[in-house]
Amino acid sequence: MTLNKNNFSKNNQNKTINSYNNKPIIKNNNIHENQTINSNNKKIAIKNNKIKNISINNLKKLNNKKINLKNIIYISLFLFLISAVLAVQPTLISLQGKLTNESTGSTIVSADLRVNVSDSAGVTVWNETFANGVSNGFFDLLLGSRADNLLNLSFNEDYNISVYVGTSLTQIGGTYRFRGGQGQINPSNISSGNFSSAGNFSFGSSLFVDKTNNRVGIGTTSPATALDVSGTVTATSFAGDGGSLSGISSATPPWNSSGTNVYLNDSNAQIQGKHKQELEVENIGDKETDKGMLLLMRFNNDTSVGENHTELAGNGTVIVYDFSDAANNGTLEGNTSGVSWTYNPDGGKFNGVFGFDGANDHINVSSSASLNDMNDTTISAWIYARTWGELEAVKGNQSGSIVSKINKNGDGWSLLIQGQEENITTQRLYFVQDFSTTVGRWATQNQSLTLNTWHHVAVVYNRSSPSREPSIYVDGKNQSIINITSPFGSASSDSAQDLLIGIRNNGGALDRGFNGSIDELSIWNRTLTSSEIIDLYRKGYGNVFVEDTLVTGDLKVDKNILLGGNLTSVSGADYAEMFESDVILKNGDVVCLDEETKISKCTKRADPSVIGVVSTNPIIIGRDKFSHAYPVGLIGVVPTKVTGPVKMFELLTTSDKQGYAEKATISDFGAIIGKAMESCYENECIVDVVVGLK
């Protein structure tokens, strides 16, 4: 049966269109209110009809996916429902609209959409994600059209529909209620971006906007401040330096506060972010490494803490300050009354340093509970040895004590440098820990230390560990250990003995004097990790650590920069030196030196006075000391002015064209600028050149 070009109008209300043949087709008809289409067969085709408020009974399948939607653009969101009069049947919903950003007024060109349908209790009964559901600002979706995701709704039951946009599933508009099988929903334009309202409004239970008091609550509907967050805030970065912060409350580690300043308590915590200020390098004893620190002596003769090497009152009167929190101050001893200690204000690894004479100069730190009988120990120091210490002629042993804590019976521990053992040259670091049966003695490999050089040394030791073997570091590297004698028994107590720096107590007599300088001596009651030891060593070179940190502006370092990896630039590609000039130059100019070592544009072919090319963006610049100078690229890739013809990979020399390079010949060696990385067939080009004078 086919119904074609009929008019079932309002005036013919309650008319029933019956079909009992095998393949009924209803097309090109005007079907208006209160009409009923009955079909007892499995398939019914409804094509190109104008339909309004009709019922379709026993409808099993629709051949066409859309009804009365052709050539219609909806600026707003429209929802059309085609459902069955019976209880639960597959339902189609046509969802159309335009997506705009309300803050800019611009159209959202492309986006994914997710549509969710829930029942009156809020339980989701259907959802589907439409990849690229928004095209050129519009969306035209048919919900429930997928055979594997049918939309089964009950007639005359209430449902809610909500729409989400993007991978973050941000809800747009609100949640709208409709009744199964009836009517359409026509809300105002739905926009992603800003949302405006005359009064307070909320998005579910997660976001509440208090327009009366200009407050926003996240996770709370009663914000007490401009932004009140109930929960954890995670951010990739923060703007500003925090200088105007106030009212910071104390919190659990790793944070602590005082006034407007925020500090780190946790030694393992890090701060990463943007730094605009000049970075200043601290020595050891900063917040990253001071956990468990029981001694830190900087030997700077700091009068602000009571240090004064010029006091001549004799032994035990000149304080050496402990900069840790343990207050294990020491005193200078061994010098003759009326003679001041040797102090070099600039001779230390960090600032000044005391000098040890190798005879009897030493520092005494009285026995204290914090330093006694430590199971876990880390010792760190910078040493500059002038000799290998005291020579014991009979046995042929020579060593100097850096630091020790041994009683008169030899019980305790000591860290020494050793020049020879039984007349055999060793030149190494030596660590001793006494035990009840057998003393433990360990050393680094021979020739691991040198004289008249600053070395960073460290020992990490757990005397109760099963292996009882220390880790010994020289200049940040974990050394291969020689096990001279393995310990046996229980560790001997050192509680009755003072800690001595620069000398050793050997059975009540002082020996093994250290000849040289010791700086930044520190002791912890924990075993530092290898990375922490490396950091201590690196800080001796004035390093700034900016791992995964963006530094904007200038980064000034007074001492050396030690690289553990690559130095990479995202823009610069050459090394340049600054050269003074009396003329105006531009990037890419090929320049030559005059007799006053000033630069200007080269003016003749194959000029041997050529020095390089004015650099566009060098990665490293040297000799920045002139008032009017230009960076000249000497090594690396530099954009260069070239006059053609020049082929790629050809060598270049100066030309008669002022400030330009041209193709070189084999006879031009001595005036070669570099090799072209691009071709040039014009009179004037700028091409990349691998600069390297030949």
C-alpha positions as CSV (number, residue, x, y, z in Angstrom):
1,M,0.0,0.0,0.0
2,T,1.2,3.5,-0.8
3,L,-0.2,6.8,0.5
4,N,1.1,9.6,-1.7
5,K,0.3,13.3,-1.7
6,N,-2.6,13.1,0.7
7,N,-3.7,15.8,3.1
8,F,-4.7,14.5,6.5
9,S,-5.4,17.9,8.1
10,K,-6.8,19.2,11.3
11,N,-10.3,19.2,9.9
12,N,-10.1,15.5,9.5
13,Q,-9.2,14.8,13.1
14,N,-9.1,11.4,14.6
15,K,-8.6,9.8,11.2
16,T,-6.8,6.5,11.1
17,I,-4.4,5.5,8.4
18,N,-4.5,1.7,8.2
19,S,-2.0,-0.5,6.4
20,Y,-2.1,-4.3,6.2
21,N,-0.1,-5.0,3.1
22,N,3.5,-6.3,3.1
23,K,5.4,-3.1,2.4
24,P,3.3,0.0,3.1
25,I,4.9,3.3,2.0
26,I,3.7,6.7,3.3
27,K,5.3,9.6,1.5
28,N,4.7,13.2,0.4
29,N,1.7,13.6,2.7
30,N,0.6,16.4,5.1
31,I,-0.2,14.6,8.3
32,H,-1.5,16.8,11.1
33,E,-2.8,16.5,14.6
34,N,-4.6,13.5,16.1
35,Q,-3.9,11.2,13.2
36,T,-3.0,7.6,13.9
37,I,-0.9,5.3,11.6
38,N,-1.6,1.6,12.2
39,S,0.6,-1.1,10.7
40,N,0.5,-4.8,11.4
41,N,3.6,-5.6,9.3
42,K,7.2,-5.5,10.3
43,K,8.3,-2.6,8.1
44,I,6.7,0.7,7.3
45,A,8.3,3.4,5.3
46,I,7.6,7.1,6.1
47,K,9.2,9.4,3.7
48,N,9.1,13.2,3.1
49,N,5.9,13.8,5.1
50,K,5.0,16.9,7.1
51,I,4.1,15.4,10.4
52,K,2.7,17.1,13.6
53,N,1.5,15.4,16.8
54,I,0.7,11.9,15.4
55,S,0.8,8.4,16.9
56,I,2.5,5.5,15.2
57,N,1.2,2.2,16.5
58,N,3.0,-1.1,16.2
59,L,6.0,0.7,14.5
60,K,8.9,-1.7,14.4
61,K,11.5,0.0,12.2
62,L,11.9,3.3,10.4
63,N,13.6,3.3,7.1
64,N,14.4,7.0,7.2
65,K,16.4,8.4,10.0
66,K,14.9,11.8,10.1
67,I,11.4,13.2,9.9
68,N,10.7,16.7,8.8
69,L,14.3,17.9,9.3
70,K,15.5,18.6,5.8
71,N,16.6,22.2,5.0
72,I,15.9,23.4,8.6
73,I,18.7,25.1,10.7
74,Y,17.9,25.6,14.4
75,I,19.9,28.3,16.1
76,S,18.6,26.9,19.4
77,L,18.6,23.4,20.7
78,F,15.6,21.3,19.6
79,L,14.6,17.9,20.8
80,F,12.1,15.8,18.8
81,L,10.8,12.5,20.1
82,I,9.4,9.7,18.1
83,S,8.2,7.1,20.4
84,A,5.6,4.4,20.8
85,V,2.3,4.7,22.6
86,L,3.0,1.4,24.2
87,A,5.1,1.0,27.4
88,V,8.7,0.7,26.4
89,Q,9.8,1.0,22.8
90,P,12.8,2.2,20.9
91,T,12.7,5.9,20.6
92,L,14.5,8.4,18.4
93,I,15.4,11.9,19.5
94,S,16.6,14.5,17.0
95,L,19.0,16.9,18.7
96,Q,20.0,20.0,16.8
97,G,21.6,23.3,17.7
98,K,24.5,25.8,17.4
99,L,27.4,26.0,19.8
100,T,29.0,29.3,20.5
101,N,31.4,30.8,23.1
102,E,29.4,33.5,24.9
103,S,32.5,35.4,26.1
104,T,33.7,36.0,22.6
105,G,30.6,35.4,20.5
106,S,32.6,33.1,18.2
107,T,31.3,29.8,16.9
108,I,32.8,26.6,18.3
109,V,33.9,25.1,15.0
110,S,34.5,21.5,16.1
111,A,34.0,19.5,19.3
112,D,33.0,16.1,20.6
113,L,29.6,15.9,22.3
114,R,28.3,13.5,24.9
115,V,24.5,13.2,25.5
116,N,23.1,11.7,28.7
117,V,19.5,10.7,29.4
118,S,18.4,9.9,32.9
119,D,15.1,9.1,34.6
120,S,13.3,11.3,37.0
121,A,15.4,9.9,39.9
122,G,18.6,10.9,38.1
123,V,19.7,7.4,37.1
124,T,21.3,7.3,33.7
125,V,19.3,5.2,31.2
126,W,21.2,6.0,28.1
127,N,24.3,7.9,26.9
128,E,26.4,8.2,23.8
129,T,29.5,10.1,22.7
130,F,29.5,11.7,19.3
131,A,33.0,12.2,18.0
132,N,33.2,15.5,16.1
133,G,29.5,15.9,16.8
134,V,29.9,19.7,16.3
135,S,30.7,20.6,12.7
136,N,31.1,24.3,11.7
137,G,29.4,25.4,14.8
138,F,26.2,23.2,14.4
139,F,25.2,19.8,15.6
140,D,22.6,17.5,14.2
141,L,22.3,14.3,16.1
142,L,19.8,11.4,16.1
143,L,19.8,9.8,19.5
144,G,19.0,6.1,19.7
145,S,19.7,5.4,16.0
146,R,22.5,2.9,16.7
147,A,21.3,-0.7,16.7
148,D,23.7,-1.5,19.5
149,N,22.7,1.5,21.7
150,L,18.9,1.8,21.4
151,L,17.1,4.5,23.4
152,N,14.2,2.7,25.2
153,L,11.9,5.2,26.9
154,S,8.5,4.7,28.5
155,F,5.6,6.6,27.1
156,N,4.4,9.5,29.3
157,E,7.3,9.1,31.8
158,D,9.6,12.0,32.8
159,Y,13.2,12.0,31.7
160,N,16.2,14.4,31.9
161,I,18.6,15.2,29.1
162,S,22.0,16.9,29.4
163,V,24.7,17.6,26.9
164,Y,28.5,17.7,27.5
165,V,31.2,19.1,25.3
166,G,34.9,18.3,24.7
167,T,37.2,15.7,26.2
168,S,36.8,17.3,29.6
169,L,33.0,16.7,29.4
170,T,32.0,20.2,30.4
171,Q,28.2,20.5,30.6
172,I,26.7,23.1,28.4
173,G,23.4,24.7,29.2
174,G,21.4,23.0,31.9
175,T,19.6,19.7,32.5
176,Y,16.2,19.7,30.7
177,R,13.2,17.6,31.6
178,F,10.9,16.0,28.9
179,R,8.2,13.4,28.8
180,G,8.5,10.3,26.8
181,G,6.6,10.3,23.5
182,Q,5.4,13.9,23.8
183,G,6.4,17.4,22.6
184,Q,9.7,19.2,22.1
185,I,12.1,21.2,24.3
186,N,13.2,24.5,23.0
187,P,15.6,26.2,25.4
188,S,17.6,29.3,24.6
189,N,21.0,29.1,22.9
190,I,23.4,26.8,24.6
191,S,26.9,28.2,24.8
192,S,30.3,27.0,26.0
193,G,32.3,29.6,27.9
194,N,30.9,32.2,30.2
195,F,27.5,31.7,31.8
196,S,25.5,34.7,33.0
197,S,22.6,34.8,35.5
198,A,20.6,37.5,37.3
199,G,21.2,35.8,40.7
200,N,23.1,33.0,42.3
201,F,23.4,29.8,40.3
202,S,25.1,26.5,40.6
203,F,26.3,23.6,38.4
204,G,25.3,20.5,40.3
205,S,27.1,20.2,43.7
206,S,30.6,21.0,42.3
207,L,30.4,24.8,41.5
208,F,28.4,27.5,43.1
209,V,28.5,31.2,42.2
210,D,27.4,33.7,44.8
211,K,26.8,36.9,42.7
212,T,25.5,38.8,45.8
213,N,28.9,38.7,47.5
214,N,31.1,38.1,44.4
215,R,32.2,34.7,45.6
216,V,32.8,31.3,44.0
217,G,32.6,28.0,45.8
218,I,34.1,24.8,44.5
219,G,32.7,21.8,46.4
220,T,30.7,24.2,48.7
221,T,27.5,26.2,48.4
222,S,28.5,28.7,51.0
223,P,31.9,30.3,49.9
224,A,33.4,32.4,52.7
225,T,36.0,34.1,50.5
226,A,36.4,35.2,46.9
227,L,37.4,31.6,46.0
228,D,36.5,28.9,48.5
229,V,37.7,25.4,47.6
230,S,36.6,22.3,49.6
231,G,39.2,19.8,48.6
232,T,42.7,19.6,47.0
233,V,43.9,22.2,44.5
234,T,46.3,21.0,41.8
235,A,47.9,23.5,39.4
236,T,50.8,23.4,36.9
237,S,51.8,26.9,37.6
238,F,50.9,30.1,39.6
239,A,51.3,33.7,38.4
240,G,53.1,36.2,40.5
241,D,55.8,35.9,43.2
242,G,53.5,35.7,46.2
243,G,54.8,39.0,47.6
244,S,51.3,40.2,48.5
245,L,50.2,37.0,50.2
246,S,48.9,37.4,53.8
247,G,47.2,35.2,56.4
248,I,49.0,32.1,55.4
249,S,48.0,29.3,57.9
250,S,50.4,26.7,59.2
251,A,49.9,23.3,57.6
252,T,51.1,19.8,57.7
253,P,54.5,19.0,56.1
254,P,56.0,19.8,53.7
255,W,54.7,23.4,54.3
256,N,55.4,25.8,57.1
257,S,54.8,29.5,57.3
258,S,55.9,32.7,59.0
259,G,54.3,36.0,58.1
260,T,54.1,36.1,54.3
261,N,56.8,33.5,53.7
262,V,56.3,29.9,53.0
263,Y,59.0,27.3,53.8
264,L,59.6,23.6,53.1
265,N,59.9,21.3,56.0
266,D,60.3,18.0,54.1
267,S,63.9,17.4,52.9
268,N,62.5,15.4,50.0
269,A,60.1,18.1,48.8
270,Q,60.9,20.3,45.8
271,I,59.6,23.6,44.5
272,Q,59.4,23.9,40.7
273,G,58.1,27.0,38.9
274,K,59.1,30.2,37.2
275,H,61.9,32.3,38.8
276,K,62.4,35.9,37.7
277,Q,64.8,37.0,40.4
278,E,68.5,36.4,40.5
279,L,69.3,33.0,42.0
280,E,71.8,32.8,44.8
281,V,73.6,29.6,45.5
282,E,73.8,28.5,49.1
283,N,76.4,26.1,50.5
284,I,75.4,22.9,52.3
285,G,73.1,23.3,55.3
286,D,70.1,24.4,53.3
287,K,66.6,23.1,53.7
288,E,67.2,20.3,51.2
289,T,69.9,18.6,53.2
290,D,69.7,19.6,56.8
291,K,67.4,16.9,58.0
292,G,69.4,15.0,60.7
293,M,72.4,17.3,60.5
294,L,74.2,17.5,63.8
295,L,77.3,19.5,62.8
296,L,78.1,22.1,60.2
297,M,81.3,24.2,60.4
298,R,82.0,26.7,57.7
299,F,85.3,28.1,59.0
300,N,84.5,31.6,57.8
301,N,85.7,33.4,60.9
302,D,82.2,34.9,61.2
303,T,82.3,37.5,64.0
304,S,78.5,37.8,64.0
305,V,78.4,34.4,65.7
306,G,81.4,34.9,67.9
307,E,84.2,33.6,65.7
308,N,87.4,35.6,65.9
309,H,90.8,34.0,65.1
310,T,92.7,37.1,66.3
311,E,91.9,36.5,70.0
312,L,95.3,35.6,71.5
313,A,94.2,34.2,74.9
314,G,95.3,30.7,74.1
315,N,93.6,27.3,73.6
316,G,89.9,26.7,74.0
317,T,88.9,30.4,73.9
318,V,88.2,31.0,70.2
319,I,84.8,29.7,69.1
320,V,84.2,27.7,65.9
321,Y,80.5,28.0,65.4
322,D,78.2,25.1,64.5
323,F,75.6,26.3,62.0
324,S,73.4,23.2,62.4
325,D,70.6,23.3,65.0
326,A,72.5,20.9,67.3
327,A,74.7,23.6,68.9
328,N,77.9,21.5,68.8
329,N,80.3,24.5,68.8
330,G,84.0,23.8,68.9
331,T,87.1,25.7,70.0
332,L,90.5,26.3,68.3
333,E,93.3,24.5,70.0
334,G,96.9,23.7,69.6
335,N,98.3,27.2,69.0
336,T,100.6,28.9,71.3
337,S,99.2,31.5,73.7
338,G,99.6,34.9,72.2
339,V,99.8,33.6,68.6
340,S,96.7,33.8,66.5
341,W,95.5,31.0,64.2
342,T,96.2,31.1,60.5
343,Y,93.1,32.3,58.7
344,N,92.8,33.0,54.9
345,P,89.6,35.0,54.2
346,D,89.6,34.0,50.5
347,G,91.4,30.6,50.6
348,G,88.5,28.3,51.4
349,K,86.3,26.4,49.0
350,F,83.6,28.7,50.2
351,N,84.9,32.1,51.4
352,G,87.5,31.9,54.1
353,V,89.2,28.9,55.9
354,F,91.4,28.1,58.9
355,G,94.8,26.6,58.2
356,F,96.0,23.4,60.0
357,D,99.8,23.1,60.4
358,G,100.0,19.3,60.5
359,A,101.5,19.4,64.0
360,N,99.1,20.3,66.7
361,D,96.5,22.7,65.3
362,H,93.0,21.2,65.7
363,I,89.4,22.0,66.6
364,N,87.8,20.3,69.6
365,V,84.1,19.6,69.8
366,S,83.1,18.4,73.3
367,S,81.4,15.1,73.6
368,S,77.6,15.5,73.3
369,A,74.7,13.1,73.3
370,S,73.8,14.0,69.7
371,L,77.1,12.9,68.3
372,N,77.7,9.8,70.5
373,D,77.4,6.2,69.2
374,M,75.5,7.0,66.0
375,N,74.5,3.8,64.1
376,D,73.7,5.8,60.9
377,T,76.4,8.3,60.0
378,T,77.3,10.6,57.1
379,I,80.5,12.7,57.2
380,S,81.1,15.3,54.5
381,A,83.9,17.8,54.0
382,W,86.0,19.7,51.5
383,I,89.7,19.1,52.0
384,Y,92.9,20.8,50.6
385,A,95.9,18.8,51.7
386,R,99.4,20.2,51.3
387,T,101.1,17.0,52.5
388,W,99.9,13.5,53.4
389,G,100.2,14.2,57.1
390,E,102.4,12.7,59.8
391,L,105.0,10.1,58.8
392,E,105.5,7.1,61.1
393,A,109.1,6.2,60.2
394,V,109.2,2.8,61.9
395,K,106.2,1.3,60.1
396,G,106.4,3.5,57.0
397,N,102.8,4.8,57.4
398,Q,101.8,8.3,56.6
399,S,98.3,9.8,57.2
400,G,96.5,12.9,58.3
401,S,93.2,12.9,60.3
402,I,90.3,14.9,58.8
403,V,87.9,14.2,61.7
404,S,87.8,11.6,64.4
405,K,86.0,10.5,67.5
406,I,88.2,8.0,69.3
407,N,88.7,7.4,73.0
408,K,92.1,6.7,74.7
409,N,91.7,3.0,74.0
410,G,91.3,3.6,70.3
411,D,87.5,2.9,70.5
412,G,85.4,4.9,68.0
413,W,86.0,6.0,64.4
414,S,88.2,8.2,62.3
415,L,88.4,9.6,58.7
416,L,91.9,10.2,57.3
417,I,93.9,10.8,54.2
418,Q,96.7,8.2,53.7
419,G,99.9,8.8,51.6
420,Q,101.6,5.5,52.2
421,E,101.3,2.3,54.1
422,E,104.3,0.2,55.0
423,N,106.3,2.4,52.6
424,I,104.0,1.6,49.7
425,T,102.4,4.7,48.1
426,T,98.6,4.8,48.5
427,Q,97.3,8.4,48.3
428,R,93.8,7.6,49.2
429,L,90.9,8.1,51.7
430,Y,90.9,5.9,54.8
431,F,88.1,5.1,57.2
432,V,88.3,3.2,60.5
433,Q,85.5,2.0,62.8
434,D,86.4,0.0,66.0
435,F,84.6,-3.2,67.0
436,S,85.0,-5.3,70.1
437,T,86.9,-8.1,68.4
438,T,88.3,-6.8,65.1
439,V,88.6,-3.3,63.8
440,G,87.0,-2.5,60.5
441,R,89.4,-0.7,58.1
442,W,88.4,0.4,54.5
443,A,90.1,2.6,51.9
444,T,89.5,3.9,48.4
445,Q,91.7,2.7,45.5
446,N,95.3,4.0,45.4
447,Q,95.9,7.4,43.8
448,S,92.2,8.4,44.3
449,L,93.3,11.7,46.0
450,T,95.9,14.3,45.0
451,L,97.7,17.1,47.0
452,N,97.1,20.8,46.6
453,T,93.7,20.3,45.1
454,W,90.2,20.8,46.6
455,H,88.5,17.4,46.9
456,H,85.0,16.7,48.3
457,V,85.1,13.6,50.5
458,A,82.2,11.8,52.2
459,V,81.6,8.6,54.1
460,V,78.1,7.0,54.5
461,Y,78.0,4.3,57.2
462,N,75.6,2.1,59.1
463,R,77.7,0.3,61.7
464,S,74.8,-2.1,62.5
465,S,74.1,-3.2,58.9
466,P,74.9,-6.8,58.0
467,S,77.7,-5.9,55.6
468,R,79.1,-3.2,57.8
469,E,80.8,-1.8,54.8
470,P,80.8,2.0,54.3
471,S,80.2,3.9,51.1
472,I,83.0,6.3,50.4
473,Y,82.8,9.2,47.9
474,V,85.5,11.3,46.3
475,D,84.3,14.3,44.3
476,G,80.7,13.0,44.1
477,K,81.7,9.5,42.9
478,N,81.1,6.4,44.9
479,Q,84.5,4.7,45.1
480,S,85.5,1.1,44.8
481,I,86.4,0.0,48.3
482,I,89.4,-2.0,49.5
483,N,88.4,-4.0,52.5
484,I,91.6,-4.0,54.6
485,T,90.2,-5.7,57.7
486,S,86.6,-6.8,58.1
487,P,84.9,-5.9,61.4
488,F,83.9,-8.5,63.9
489,G,82.0,-8.2,67.2
490,S,79.9,-5.2,68.4
491,A,80.7,-1.6,67.6
492,S,82.7,0.1,70.3
493,S,81.3,3.1,72.1
494,D,82.7,6.6,71.4
495,S,80.5,8.4,74.0
496,A,83.4,9.4,76.3
497,Q,85.5,11.0,73.6
498,D,85.5,14.5,72.1
499,L,85.2,15.0,68.4
500,L,88.5,16.3,66.9
501,I,89.0,18.0,63.6
502,G,92.5,18.0,62.0
503,I,94.0,15.6,64.5
504,R,93.5,12.2,66.2
505,N,93.5,11.0,69.8
506,N,95.6,7.8,69.8
507,G,95.6,6.3,73.2
508,G,95.6,9.6,74.9
509,A,98.3,11.2,72.7
510,L,97.4,13.4,69.7
511,D,98.8,12.3,66.3
512,R,98.0,12.2,62.6
513,G,97.9,16.0,62.3
514,F,96.3,17.3,59.0
515,N,98.4,19.7,57.0
516,G,96.2,21.9,54.9
517,S,92.7,23.3,55.0
518,I,89.2,21.8,55.8
519,D,86.0,23.5,54.7
520,E,82.3,22.9,55.1
521,L,82.6,20.0,57.5
522,S,79.2,18.4,58.3
523,I,77.9,15.3,60.1
524,W,74.4,13.7,59.9
525,N,72.8,11.0,62.0
526,R,71.4,9.5,58.9
527,T,72.8,7.9,55.7
528,L,72.5,10.3,52.9
529,T,71.6,9.0,49.4
530,S,74.1,9.1,46.5
531,S,72.1,11.9,44.9
532,E,72.4,14.0,48.0
533,I,76.2,13.4,48.1
534,I,76.4,14.4,44.5
535,D,74.4,17.6,45.3
536,L,76.8,18.5,48.1
537,Y,79.7,18.1,45.7
538,R,78.1,20.1,42.9
539,K,77.3,22.9,45.3
540,G,81.1,23.3,45.7
541,Y,81.1,24.6,42.2
542,G,78.4,27.2,42.7
543,N,75.8,25.3,40.7
544,V,72.2,26.3,40.3
545,F,69.8,23.4,39.9
546,V,66.8,24.2,37.7
547,E,65.5,20.8,36.9
548,D,62.3,21.1,34.8
549,T,62.2,24.8,35.8
550,L,61.8,27.8,33.5
551,V,64.0,30.7,34.4
552,T,62.9,33.9,32.8
553,G,65.3,36.8,32.5
554,D,69.0,36.7,33.4
555,L,70.5,33.9,35.4
556,K,73.7,35.1,37.1
557,V,76.2,32.6,38.5
558,D,79.3,33.9,40.3
559,K,81.2,30.6,40.0
560,N,81.3,27.6,37.7
561,I,78.5,25.8,36.0
562,L,78.9,22.1,36.2
563,L,76.8,20.2,33.7
564,G,75.7,16.6,34.3
565,G,73.9,16.5,30.9
566,N,73.6,18.6,27.8
567,L,73.4,22.4,27.4
568,T,70.5,22.8,24.9
569,S,69.1,25.9,23.3
570,V,65.8,26.0,21.5
571,S,66.9,29.0,19.4
572,G,70.6,29.8,19.5
573,A,73.0,27.7,17.5
574,D,76.5,29.2,17.7
575,Y,79.3,30.3,20.0
576,A,80.1,34.0,19.7
577,E,82.7,36.5,21.0
578,M,82.0,40.1,21.5
579,F,84.1,42.4,19.2
580,E,84.2,46.2,19.4
581,S,83.2,48.2,16.4
582,D,83.0,51.9,15.4
583,V,80.4,51.3,12.7
584,I,76.8,50.1,12.6
585,L,76.5,46.4,11.7
586,K,73.6,44.1,11.2
587,N,73.0,40.4,11.8
588,G,74.5,38.2,9.0
589,D,77.2,40.7,8.1
590,V,80.6,39.1,7.2
591,V,83.1,41.0,9.3
592,C,86.9,41.5,9.3
593,L,89.3,42.7,11.9
594,D,91.4,45.9,11.6
595,E,94.7,46.7,13.3
596,E,92.9,47.8,16.4
597,T,91.1,44.5,16.6
598,K,87.8,46.2,15.8
599,I,85.4,44.8,13.3
600,S,83.7,46.2,10.2
601,K,82.2,44.7,7.0
602,C,84.6,42.9,4.8
603,T,85.1,44.7,1.4
604,K,87.3,42.5,-0.7
605,R,87.3,38.9,-1.9
606,A,89.2,36.2,0.1
607,D,90.2,38.7,2.8
608,P,92.4,36.8,5.4
609,S,91.4,39.2,8.1
610,V,87.9,37.8,8.1
611,I,86.9,36.8,11.7
612,G,83.3,35.5,11.3
613,V,79.7,36.6,11.0
614,V,77.6,38.9,13.2
615,S,75.5,36.4,15.1
616,T,71.7,36.5,15.1
617,N,71.1,34.6,18.3
618,P,74.1,32.9,19.8
619,I,73.7,30.3,22.6
620,I,77.0,31.4,24.3
621,I,78.7,34.8,24.3
622,G,82.2,35.5,25.5
623,R,84.1,38.7,26.2
624,D,81.1,40.9,27.0
625,K,83.2,43.9,28.1
626,F,82.8,46.5,25.4
627,S,80.5,49.5,25.3
628,H,79.8,49.2,21.6
629,A,80.3,45.7,20.4
630,Y,78.7,42.9,18.3
631,P,78.6,39.1,18.9
632,V,80.5,37.4,16.1
633,G,79.7,33.8,15.5
634,L,83.0,31.8,15.5
635,I,81.7,28.2,15.7
636,G,78.2,26.9,14.9
637,V,75.4,27.7,12.5
638,V,75.0,31.4,11.7
639,P,72.5,33.0,9.3
640,T,74.9,34.7,6.8
641,K,74.6,37.2,4.0
642,V,75.6,35.5,0.7
643,T,75.8,36.6,-2.9
644,G,75.1,33.9,-5.4
645,P,75.5,31.6,-7.1
646,V,76.3,29.4,-4.2
647,K,75.3,25.7,-4.0
648,M,74.6,23.8,-0.8
649,F,77.7,22.4,0.9
650,E,80.1,24.8,-1.0
651,L,82.8,26.6,1.0
652,L,82.4,30.3,1.4
653,T,84.9,33.3,1.5
654,T,84.5,37.0,1.6
655,S,83.4,38.9,-1.5
656,D,83.8,42.3,-3.1
657,K,80.2,42.9,-2.1
658,Q,80.5,44.6,1.3
659,G,79.6,42.4,4.2
660,Y,78.7,39.4,1.9
661,A,80.2,35.9,1.4
662,E,80.6,34.1,-1.9
663,K,81.7,30.8,-3.3
664,A,85.3,30.0,-2.4
665,T,87.9,28.2,-4.4
666,I,90.7,25.9,-3.3
667,S,93.2,28.7,-3.3
668,D,91.1,30.7,-0.8
669,F,92.2,28.7,2.2
670,G,93.2,31.1,5.0
671,A,90.1,33.2,4.2
672,I,87.4,30.5,4.4
673,I,84.3,31.4,6.5
674,G,82.5,28.1,6.5
675,K,80.2,25.8,4.5
676,A,76.8,26.8,3.1
677,M,73.8,24.7,4.3
678,E,71.5,26.2,1.7
679,S,71.8,27.2,-2.0
680,C,71.6,30.8,-3.2
681,Y,71.1,31.8,-6.8
682,E,70.2,35.5,-6.2
683,N,72.4,38.5,-5.9
684,E,71.6,38.7,-2.2
685,C,70.5,35.9,0.1
686,I,70.6,35.0,3.8
687,V,71.5,31.3,4.3
688,D,72.5,29.2,7.2
689,V,76.3,28.7,7.3
690,V,78.3,26.3,9.4
691,V,80.9,28.8,10.5
692,G,84.5,27.6,11.0
693,L,87.5,29.6,9.9
694,K,90.1,27.9,7.7
